[in-house]
């Protein structure tokens, strides 16, 4: 989604350069539709930002799941060590 946003942004940026160039060159300006294509620059930025936020959320979820799994394994190992220690210290009848 970030790449798509970047591509749309670049298309809008090129359209902006092409649309503004006749104003500096003294030729006839492009029709209004050409100026509408320039709006793709902002749309591309919004798409890329949404993709970035989505990626951040996914990475945070994966990190939280990995941390939870690591803590669960540590708790299991602690419980097993505690059980093994209590069995070794109990007198055999």
Secondary structure, DSSP 8 states (H G I E B T S, - for coil): -HHHHHHHHHHHHHHHHHHHHHHHHTS----HHHHHHTTHHHHHHHHHHHHHHHHHHHHHHHHHHHHHHHHHHHHHHHHHHHHHHHHHHS---
